[in-house]
Amino acid sequence: MRPIKGPIAAGQKDEIPNLMSDKWLADCTLYGSVAEVRAGVEAWYAAGVTTPILVPSSTRGGQMQALQELFAAFK
């Protein structure tokens, strides 16, 4: 986040996407197969994260489809 804080403070929001590397995204978000996301949540718990925020998205449907997929992934 350090490289991103400066542009945020300066109101240079257009610069932010250029500073979000694939590694940064992988460190801060979970994506991939159900197994990869579940493993990522477990790794976050192991690292001390106590309240992960999961925002579902689906490439196969709208928000309701995304919620159904999230619930199915963590039954």
C-alpha positions in Angstrom: 0.0 0.0 0.0 2.9 2.4 0.5 3.2 3.3 -3.2 -0.5 3.9 -3.4 -0.8 6.1 -0.4 0.9 9.1 -2.0 -1.4 9.3 -5.1 -4.5 8.8 -2.8 -3.4 11.7 -0.6 -2.7 13.8 -3.7 -6.0 13.1 -5.3 -4.3 11.3 -8.2 -6.8 8.5 -8.4 -6.0 7.8 -12.1 -2.5 6.6 -11.0 -3.7 4.0 -8.6 -4.4 1.2 -11.1 -0.9 1.5 -12.5 0.5 0.8 -9.0 -1.6 -2.3 -8.3 0.7 -5.1 -9.5 -0.4 -8.7 -10.0 1.6 -9.6 -6.8 -0.2 -6.8 -4.9 -3.6 -8.0 -6.0 -2.6 -11.6 -5.2 -1.5 -10.5 -1.7 -4.7 -8.5 -1.0 -7.5 -10.4 -2.8 -8.6 -14.0 -3.3 -9.6 -15.2 -6.7 -9.5 -18.4 -8.7 -11.1 -21.8 -8.2 -13.3 -22.6 -5.2 -10.4 -24.6 -3.7 -8.0 -21.7 -4.2 -10.3 -19.2 -2.5 -11.0 -21.6 0.4 -7.3 -22.2 0.8 -6.7 -18.5 0.7 -9.3 -17.8 3.5 -7.7 -20.6 5.6 -4.2 -19.0 5.0 -5.6 -15.6 6.1 -7.0 -17.2 9.3 -3.7 -18.8 10.0 -2.0 -15.4 9.5 -4.3 -13.8 12.1 -7.0 -12.3 10.0 -10.1 -12.6 12.0 -12.7 -10.9 9.9 -12.2 -11.5 6.2 -14.6 -9.6 3.9 -15.7 -11.7 1.0 -17.3 -9.9 -1.8 -18.7 -12.4 -4.3 -18.6 -11.9 -8.0 -19.6 -14.2 -10.8 -18.7 -14.4 -14.4 -21.7 -16.7 -15.0 -24.5 -14.5 -13.6 -25.5 -11.6 -11.6 -25.2 -10.8 -7.9 -27.6 -13.5 -6.8 -25.6 -16.1 -8.7 -22.5 -14.8 -7.1 -24.0 -15.1 -3.6 -25.2 -18.7 -4.3 -21.7 -19.6 -5.5 -20.1 -18.1 -2.3 -22.5 -20.0 0.0 -21.9 -23.2 -1.9 -18.1 -22.8 -1.6 -18.3 -22.5 2.2 -20.9 -25.1 3.1 
